[in-house]
Amino acid sequence: MADILKPGLFGLTHSNRDFTQQESWGKNQFNSSLPAALASFMDKQGLENVYLTLDENFKVVHGKISSAKLFGIEPTDDNLFYAFENPFTPYQQLLIGHIPRVDLVTQSRDEGNCLKGLEIKLTAIPDNSTCNLSDDRFGCEIVIRPDTIVYLACSIAINYKDKNEELKQIIGADFDIIEDWTNAINVLPYIRKMIEVIDKIALENLLVQEPLVMQPIWKTEGKSPKLADNCLDVFIWSNLAFAQLFCDVARTEIAGNKITRQVRTIVWLFKMLFDFSKNGQINHRKVIDELSYNTKNDKAFAVSGRVTQPYMKCDELTTPRITKNQIKEIIFGGGQNLLSPERRFDAIIFNSSELFD
């Protein structure tokens, strides 16, 4: 481990963040740095991450994935470099314009090449929708940004890089008659068919699905801000399991005459793959900016803990494997003193019961 006297995070020896400086401990930085350190620490403890993948029956199933496979290199390897908020450049060739940044790109220091690109969502359990339920029914909200859908599309499209015709045949010709994709009225009748096509593409790629979203959880005692004794664990969504999450939600919403966020995410993913089958590239900015359907583009979609819990339900969700007493081994050298947490008034009121005595 690095000099224990200096502030730092477990395993993050080489990265584009200087953890001796307070600016590397802001909320946005910490939310991706801590999960990387947590996965590295779990590897040291001989623990693998919970891996959510899609099976041939379109069910999200649980397995395990080592942090070495997740990062593309052993976490203890001195050749590992953590590049936070960086583009995963292998996908650049698939896109028109600049590739968006992703939360974490692992690289090899000697060659400088990208190994893996991961979106990270550090989530609290329970969320507001499950905090009043029993412990085994706790769930966590997940909020997804549009750039994650770009990476999802790329992770699928790269498998058809030299096989455009294959993808074109799976998609079929039904969608060629849509002249104006910006008009919801033109698109709504095709949503169900789009989901069917996404399902077909998923079946074709079951053997090459790969990690896309890293979702560490931190657990509290119900609604309180007090950490549970067993409070930290890591869940990984494969690209296809993640797609199934919002496809399943969209299936319940397509009877309406409005394009919800989840349904719009279907349109975004499908249109990117549709364009790739035609042109061999994706104009991701054009898709996201023009196909907004009168809904803000600040996020792709959000689902509550009641939605995610059935997918994530397992022993590790109820009783995370890393305890609060181990946090001092993940954050060391006084790093906790460099944190600048948001001061939320509702949290202060909730934790100041003496004000109402």
VEXDREN-2710 file (C-alpha; in Angstrom, 1 decimal):
% VEXDREN-2710
k/r/px/py/pz
1/MET/0.0/0.0/0.0
2/ALA/1.1/3.6/-0.6
3/ASP/2.5/5.7/2.2
4/ILE/-0.2/5.1/4.9
5/LEU/0.4/8.6/6.3
6/LYS/-0.9/10.2/3.1
7/PRO/-4.6/10.5/2.4
8/GLY/-5.7/7.8/-0.1
9/LEU/-8.0/5.0/-1.1
10/PHE/-7.2/1.3/-1.2
11/GLY/-5.5/0.1/-4.3
12/LEU/-5.7/3.4/-6.2
13/THR/-1.9/3.8/-6.4
14/HIS/-1.9/5.1/-10.0
15/SER/-4.7/7.3/-11.2
16/ASN/-5.5/10.8/-12.6
17/ARG/-6.6/12.0/-9.2
18/ASP/-4.3/13.2/-6.5
19/PHE/-5.9/12.0/-3.2
20/THR/-3.6/14.1/-1.1
21/GLN/-5.5/17.1/-2.4
22/GLN/-9.0/18.1/-1.2
23/GLU/-10.3/18.6/-4.8
24/SER/-10.0/14.9/-5.4
25/TRP/-12.5/14.3/-2.5
26/GLY/-15.5/16.2/-3.8
27/LYS/-18.9/14.5/-4.1
28/ASN/-18.6/13.8/-7.8
29/GLN/-15.0/12.4/-7.5
30/PHE/-15.7/10.4/-4.4
31/ASN/-18.7/8.7/-5.9
32/SER/-16.5/7.0/-8.5
33/SER/-13.2/6.7/-6.6
34/LEU/-14.6/4.9/-3.5
35/PRO/-16.3/2.2/-5.6
36/ALA/-13.1/1.5/-7.5
37/ALA/-11.2/1.2/-4.2
38/LEU/-14.0/-0.9/-2.7
39/ALA/-13.8/-3.4/-5.6
40/SER/-10.0/-3.6/-5.2
41/PHE/-10.4/-4.1/-1.4
42/MET/-13.0/-6.8/-1.9
43/ASP/-10.5/-8.6/-4.2
44/LYS/-7.9/-8.4/-1.5
45/GLN/-10.5/-10.1/0.8
46/GLY/-11.0/-12.9/-1.7
47/LEU/-14.5/-11.6/-2.5
48/GLU/-16.0/-11.3/-6.0
49/ASN/-18.6/-8.8/-7.1
50/VAL/-22.2/-9.8/-7.7
51/TYR/-22.7/-10.0/-11.5
52/LEU/-26.2/-9.5/-13.0
53/THR/-26.4/-11.0/-16.5
54/LEU/-29.2/-11.9/-18.9
55/ASP/-30.1/-15.5/-19.7
56/GLU/-31.8/-17.1/-22.7
57/ASN/-35.2/-16.7/-21.0
58/PHE/-34.7/-12.9/-20.7
59/LYS/-34.3/-13.3/-16.9
60/VAL/-31.7/-11.3/-15.0
61/VAL/-29.6/-13.9/-13.1
62/HIS/-26.9/-13.7/-10.5
63/GLY/-23.3/-14.8/-10.7
64/LYS/-20.0/-13.5/-9.6
65/ILE/-17.3/-11.6/-11.4
66/SER/-13.8/-11.0/-10.0
67/SER/-12.4/-7.4/-9.9
68/ALA/-9.6/-8.7/-12.2
69/LYS/-12.2/-9.4/-14.9
70/LEU/-14.1/-6.3/-14.1
71/PHE/-11.0/-4.1/-14.5
72/GLY/-9.3/-6.2/-17.2
73/ILE/-6.2/-6.6/-15.0
74/GLU/-5.5/-7.7/-11.4
75/PRO/-6.3/-4.9/-9.0
76/THR/-2.9/-5.5/-7.3
77/ASP/-1.0/-5.2/-10.6
78/ASP/1.3/-2.2/-10.5
79/ASN/0.5/-1.8/-14.2
80/LEU/-3.1/-0.8/-13.5
81/PHE/-4.0/2.9/-14.0
82/TYR/-7.4/4.3/-13.0
83/ALA/-8.5/7.0/-15.4
84/PHE/-11.6/8.6/-14.0
85/GLU/-14.0/10.7/-16.1
86/ASN/-12.2/9.6/-19.3
87/PRO/-13.5/8.5/-22.8
88/PHE/-13.2/4.8/-23.6
89/THR/-11.4/5.4/-26.9
90/PRO/-12.0/1.9/-28.5
91/TYR/-15.6/3.1/-29.0
92/GLN/-14.6/6.3/-30.8
93/GLN/-14.6/4.6/-34.2
94/LEU/-18.3/3.7/-33.8
95/LEU/-19.4/7.3/-33.2
96/ILE/-19.7/10.5/-35.1
97/GLY/-18.3/13.4/-33.0
98/HIS/-16.6/13.1/-29.7
99/ILE/-17.1/10.1/-27.5
100/PRO/-18.6/10.9/-24.1
101/ARG/-16.6/10.4/-21.0
102/VAL/-17.4/7.4/-18.7
103/ASP/-16.9/7.3/-14.9
104/LEU/-13.9/4.9/-15.0
105/VAL/-11.6/3.7/-17.7
106/THR/-8.9/1.2/-16.6
107/GLN/-5.7/1.3/-18.5
108/SER/-2.4/-0.5/-18.6
109/ARG/0.5/1.9/-17.6
110/ASP/3.1/0.3/-19.9
111/GLU/1.2/0.5/-23.1
112/GLY/-1.4/3.1/-22.2
113/ASN/-4.2/1.2/-23.8
114/CYS/-7.8/1.1/-22.5
115/LEU/-8.9/-2.1/-20.8
116/LYS/-12.4/-1.5/-19.5
117/GLY/-14.9/1.4/-19.4
118/LEU/-17.4/1.4/-16.6
119/GLU/-20.3/3.7/-15.5
120/ILE/-20.5/3.9/-11.7
121/LYS/-23.6/4.4/-9.7
122/LEU/-23.0/4.5/-5.9
123/THR/-26.4/4.0/-4.4
124/ALA/-28.0/4.0/-0.9
125/ILE/-30.1/1.3/0.4
126/PRO/-32.9/1.5/1.4
127/ASP/-34.3/4.3/-0.7
128/ASN/-37.5/6.3/0.1
129/SER/-39.7/3.7/-1.7
130/THR/-38.5/0.8/0.4
131/CYS/-37.4/2.2/3.7
132/ASN/-40.6/1.3/5.4
133/LEU/-40.5/-2.3/4.2
134/SER/-38.8/-5.3/5.9
135/ASP/-35.1/-5.5/5.6
136/ASP/-35.2/-8.2/3.0
137/ARG/-37.3/-6.0/0.7
138/PHE/-35.0/-3.0/0.8
139/GLY/-34.0/-1.6/-2.6
140/CYS/-32.0/1.2/-4.1
141/GLU/-32.8/3.9/-6.7
142/ILE/-30.7/4.1/-9.8
143/VAL/-30.5/7.2/-12.0
144/ILE/-29.0/6.8/-15.4
145/ARG/-27.6/9.6/-17.6
146/PRO/-27.9/9.7/-21.4
147/ASP/-24.2/9.0/-22.0
148/THR/-24.7/5.6/-20.4
149/ILE/-27.1/4.7/-23.2
150/VAL/-24.4/5.7/-25.7
151/TYR/-22.0/3.3/-24.1
152/LEU/-24.7/0.6/-24.0
153/ALA/-25.3/1.0/-27.7
154/CYS/-21.5/1.0/-28.4
155/SER/-21.0/-2.2/-26.4
156/ILE/-23.6/-3.9/-28.6
157/ALA/-22.7/-2.3/-31.9
158/ILE/-19.0/-3.2/-31.6
159/ASN/-20.0/-6.9/-32.1
160/TYR/-21.4/-5.9/-35.5
161/LYS/-18.5/-3.7/-36.5
162/ASP/-17.8/-5.8/-39.6
163/LYS/-21.2/-7.4/-39.8
164/ASN/-23.6/-4.6/-40.5
165/GLU/-25.8/-6.8/-42.7
166/GLU/-26.4/-9.2/-39.9
167/LEU/-27.6/-6.4/-37.7
168/LYS/-29.7/-5.0/-40.5
169/GLN/-31.4/-8.4/-41.0
170/ILE/-32.2/-8.7/-37.3
171/ILE/-33.8/-5.2/-37.3
172/GLY/-35.7/-5.7/-40.5
173/ALA/-37.4/-3.2/-42.8
174/ASP/-40.4/-2.2/-40.7
175/PHE/-38.8/1.0/-39.4
176/ASP/-37.7/2.4/-42.7
177/ILE/-41.1/4.0/-43.2
178/ILE/-40.7/6.3/-40.2
179/GLU/-39.9/9.6/-41.8
180/ASP/-39.9/11.9/-38.8
181/TRP/-38.4/10.3/-35.7
182/THR/-38.8/13.5/-33.7
183/ASN/-42.6/13.2/-33.7
184/ALA/-43.9/11.0/-31.0
185/ILE/-47.0/10.1/-32.9
186/ASN/-44.9/8.5/-35.7
187/VAL/-42.8/6.5/-33.2
188/LEU/-45.3/5.3/-30.6
189/PRO/-46.8/2.5/-32.8
190/TYR/-43.4/0.9/-33.2
191/ILE/-42.2/0.8/-29.5
192/ARG/-43.3/-2.8/-29.0
193/LYS/-41.6/-3.9/-32.1
194/MET/-38.4/-2.0/-31.1
195/ILE/-38.4/-4.0/-27.8
196/GLU/-38.8/-7.2/-29.7
197/VAL/-35.8/-6.3/-31.9
198/ILE/-33.7/-5.4/-28.8
199/ASP/-34.6/-8.8/-27.3
200/LYS/-33.5/-10.5/-30.5
201/ILE/-30.2/-8.7/-30.5
202/ALA/-29.7/-9.6/-26.8
203/LEU/-30.2/-13.3/-27.6
204/GLU/-27.6/-13.1/-30.3
205/ASN/-25.1/-11.6/-27.9
206/LEU/-25.6/-13.5/-24.7
207/LEU/-22.2/-15.1/-24.8
208/VAL/-20.4/-11.7/-25.3
209/GLN/-22.3/-9.6/-22.8
210/GLU/-20.0/-7.6/-20.7
211/PRO/-19.9/-5.4/-17.6
212/LEU/-21.4/-1.9/-18.1
213/VAL/-22.7/-0.4/-14.9
214/MET/-21.0/-0.8/-11.5
215/GLN/-23.5/-0.3/-8.7
216/PRO/-21.9/-0.3/-5.3
217/ILE/-24.4/-0.1/-2.4
218/TRP/-24.1/1.5/1.0
219/LYS/-26.7/0.4/3.5
220/THR/-28.1/2.4/6.4
221/GLU/-30.4/1.4/9.3
222/GLY/-33.7/2.1/7.7
223/LYS/-34.3/5.9/7.1
224/SER/-31.6/6.9/9.5
225/PRO/-28.2/8.1/8.3
226/LYS/-26.5/5.6/10.5
227/LEU/-24.6/2.9/8.6
228/ALA/-25.6/-0.7/9.1
229/ASP/-22.9/-3.0/10.5
230/ASN/-22.7/-4.7/7.2
231/CYS/-22.9/-1.8/4.8
232/LEU/-20.9/-2.1/1.6
233/ASP/-21.0/-4.4/-1.4
234/VAL/-20.7/-4.2/-5.2
235/PHE/-23.2/-5.2/-7.9
236/ILE/-22.3/-5.2/-11.6
237/TRP/-24.9/-5.0/-14.4
238/SER/-23.9/-6.5/-17.7
239/ASN/-24.9/-4.4/-20.8
240/LEU/-27.7/-6.8/-21.6
241/ALA/-29.1/-7.2/-18.0
242/PHE/-29.1/-3.4/-17.8
243/ALA/-31.0/-3.1/-21.1
244/GLN/-33.5/-5.6/-19.8
245/LEU/-34.1/-3.4/-16.7
246/PHE/-35.5/-0.5/-18.7
247/CYS/-37.1/-2.7/-21.4
248/ASP/-39.1/-4.4/-18.7
249/VAL/-40.3/-1.1/-17.3
250/ALA/-41.1/0.2/-20.8
251/ARG/-43.2/-2.8/-21.5
252/THR/-45.6/-1.7/-18.8
253/GLU/-45.9/1.8/-20.2
254/ILE/-46.3/1.4/-24.0
255/ALA/-50.1/1.2/-23.8
256/GLY/-50.2/4.9/-23.2
257/ASN/-50.0/7.7/-25.7
258/LYS/-47.0/9.4/-24.2
259/ILE/-43.3/8.6/-24.5
260/THR/-42.0/8.3/-20.9
261/ARG/-38.3/8.4/-20.0
262/GLN/-38.0/4.6/-20.0
263/VAL/-39.8/4.4/-23.4
264/ARG/-37.6/7.2/-24.7
265/THR/-34.6/5.2/-23.6
266/ILE/-35.8/2.3/-25.8
267/VAL/-36.1/4.7/-28.7
268/TRP/-32.6/6.1/-28.1
269/LEU/-31.0/2.7/-27.9
270/PHE/-32.9/1.3/-30.9
271/LYS/-32.3/4.4/-33.1
272/MET/-28.5/4.2/-32.4
273/LEU/-28.4/0.6/-33.4
274/PHE/-30.7/1.2/-36.4
275/ASP/-28.4/4.0/-37.6
276/PHE/-25.3/1.8/-37.0
277/SER/-26.8/-0.9/-39.2
278/LYS/-27.4/1.6/-41.9
279/ASN/-24.2/3.8/-41.7
280/GLY/-21.7/1.9/-39.6
281/GLN/-21.6/4.8/-37.2
282/ILE/-23.8/6.4/-34.5
283/ASN/-24.5/10.1/-34.3
284/HIS/-25.3/9.9/-30.6
285/ARG/-25.7/13.6/-30.0
286/LYS/-28.2/14.0/-32.8
287/VAL/-30.3/11.1/-31.4
288/ILE/-30.3/12.4/-27.9
289/ASP/-30.8/16.1/-28.7
290/GLU/-33.5/15.6/-31.4
291/LEU/-35.5/12.7/-29.9
292/SER/-36.4/14.4/-26.6
293/TYR/-40.2/14.2/-26.9
294/ASN/-40.7/17.2/-24.7
295/THR/-38.8/15.7/-21.8
296/LYS/-35.5/17.1/-20.4
297/ASN/-32.4/15.3/-21.4
298/ASP/-30.6/15.7/-18.1
299/LYS/-31.1/12.0/-17.4
300/ALA/-32.1/9.0/-19.4
301/PHE/-34.3/7.4/-16.7
302/ALA/-34.6/6.7/-13.0
303/VAL/-36.1/3.7/-11.3
304/SER/-36.9/3.3/-7.6
305/GLY/-35.8/0.6/-5.2
306/ARG/-39.1/-1.1/-5.6
307/VAL/-38.2/-1.7/-9.3
308/THR/-34.6/-2.7/-8.8
309/GLN/-35.1/-4.9/-5.7
310/PRO/-36.5/-7.9/-7.6
311/TYR/-33.5/-7.9/-10.0
312/MET/-30.9/-7.4/-7.2
313/LYS/-32.4/-9.5/-4.4
314/CYS/-29.9/-11.8/-2.8
315/ASP/-28.0/-12.3/0.4
316/GLU/-25.5/-9.6/-0.5
317/LEU/-28.3/-7.0/-0.9
318/THR/-29.7/-7.9/2.5
319/THR/-26.4/-8.3/4.3
320/PRO/-23.6/-6.6/2.4
321/ARG/-20.2/-8.3/2.9
322/ILE/-18.0/-5.4/3.9
323/THR/-18.6/-4.0/7.4
324/LYS/-18.4/-0.4/8.6
325/ASN/-15.4/-1.4/10.7
326/GLN/-13.5/-2.1/7.5
327/ILE/-14.0/1.4/6.0
328/LYS/-10.9/2.6/7.7
329/GLU/-8.9/0.1/5.6
330/ILE/-10.4/1.5/2.3
331/ILE/-10.1/5.2/3.2
332/PHE/-6.8/5.9/5.0
333/GLY/-4.4/8.6/5.9
334/GLY/-7.1/10.9/7.1
335/GLY/-8.8/11.0/3.7
336/GLN/-12.2/11.2/5.4
337/ASN/-11.2/14.7/6.7
338/LEU/-10.9/15.9/3.1
339/LEU/-14.5/15.0/2.3
340/SER/-17.0/17.9/1.6
341/PRO/-20.4/16.3/2.0
342/GLU/-23.5/18.2/0.9
343/ARG/-25.3/19.7/3.9
344/ARG/-29.0/18.9/3.3
345/PHE/-31.4/20.7/5.5
346/ASP/-33.8/17.8/5.7
347/ALA/-31.0/15.5/6.9
348/ILE/-30.0/18.0/9.5
349/ILE/-33.6/18.4/10.8
350/PHE/-34.1/14.6/10.8
351/ASN/-31.0/14.1/12.9
352/SER/-31.6/17.0/15.3
353/SER/-34.4/15.6/17.4
354/GLU/-33.3/17.8/20.3
355/LEU/-34.8/20.8/18.4
356/PHE/-38.2/19.4/19.1
357/ASP/-37.8/18.4/22.7
END
